């Protein structure tokens, strides 16, 4: 029996950029109410993906993730549904300027897998003319990557919603008992809810570190409130898309295991997820700074488990940090309904 | 926005056999401390599988589940690790006597996918001679299928363990708001724990119906206790394997969606799961008595969500109903540690 205190130690900024080699940039369009987030890796990262949603939309994901080229340069998360898949093109344009990409003779082709969320019915003006804004937004997000970035109504989370509250962009980080840093970046646009019943408690409360999303714990009548099974009506698509990253040295198969296990964070932070119209997609990227060590299976088990916890925390933070869109009938933010003074 | 009270109404016996067309039989060997559980479908059922563990072992699963033959006759869950995969052979022998199976001219080949758990280090006498007992146990379990069967230390759950308590065989059922019955059958042999910290509270408490596993709710200091990340040591395999069944008319793709979504029940009832040495495998079978109706996506979303809840409940019931194995140093049962008087 192995007993550790996993995920207890919060990293420096409690952002995915606490993982060495990961930078993040956001760009958004307030009128259209959408945006793009880019995670750029300082060196090509070993990556894998787990797509457990029933209605996913991705670009450059399966062929690249499972193909010959092992290192990826960036992961792109955006709004815009299928239209949003232009964003990776803007990221590639920026990576080309930086001289990044897989070398084929003197040519270089950057690798930037992408997932999207459906934010076409959030009140924004989607009458964008002939071409949607995502190519430009992708470039802009990639051009301003940094170790610091905004959460909540920002980047790809700008136009995101859940069934009952404004969604958003979330992030969190942790360090395992063996010293591997694990971080998560997530766009919370879930079909269901991140709060128990009518709120304010978050489903992710058991995994909260400090009071990073209010420190409210769980309600005593949770079994009664949990009976509520609410989701966006009809067959409206919804999605939670994420990147989990670690500084561990992982093979692609190990990264795939972490991506699969990280889905448990969705299950624990959201009711419901992985549904028929969800496009839930989780990337895992390993920046390869710290080997797994002498007990690789145990180290990997811990990284995967902490990745699930960290992603659950990032989901709650995305909701907690969000502000409402300035449109009539827009969904309220968590702080609008439950008060911002908690912080 | 759709709001329903899903999974609130418990079916008659709170067993997977509340789903019309599903029968279950158990067989076990006390000396070896192992067993087999069989779910037999009265008519061939549409089925699918979701294998999210990192170290699965299965028989007649992917080719049959994804192949040309759509109807399956039974699902077999057993102990014995790789040796246990003989059990499906015993089930086929029984199905052959019953005249069941896919017809190829006058020949009939029954279809019985199987998953196993690793129970080779539970204190039982694994010195079984040349051939292991699983062929005979599979036959015996299939020969005594019924609408009533034992939970806890029974069938494939006989030798099952978790990191801190005796594991077992669990089951539960529910009826959706649209009238579809959903049931779960699970062998809880998890790498981690079904209880929060040192217990006695179950992770599945938010989904409990009545006091089916003690009615204890969750502890108020859950965030503190949740920090514990404990699992079976070294690279020991562990696994939670399950069948979720419904009387809905589903296509194979729809059954696959329910199997994927049911994994959320593992994530919510166990800490941890889907780990590198887990063989976590979930089958879904649809007995096709009640069409999805005029809103098929919504009906399917509800069935998948209720399947996740029902599987979480079944996991807790499997632990709650277990009794300890009669060996020195055997893991205690939940009732041994926390009292049986709660019931």
Interface residues (C-beta under 8 A of the other chain):
Chain A: X1 X2 X3 X4 X5 X6 X7 X8 X52 X54 X163 X164 X191 X196 X205 X206 X207 X208 X217 X218 X220 X222 X223 X225 X226 X227 X228 X229 X230 X231 X232 X233 X234 X235 X254 X257 X260 X261 X263 X264 X266 X267 X268 X271 X272 X273 X274 X275 X276 X277 X295 X297 X298 X300 X301 X302 X304 X305 X306 X308
Chain B: X1 X2 X3 X4 X5 X6 X7 X8 X52 X54 X163 X164 X191 X196 X205 X206 X207 X208 X217 X218 X220 X222 X223 X226 X227 X228 X229 X230 X231 X232 X233 X234 X235 X254 X257 X260 X261 X263 X264 X266 X267 X268 X271 X272 X273 X274 X275 X276 X277 X295 X297 X298 X300 X301 X302 X304 X305 X306 X308
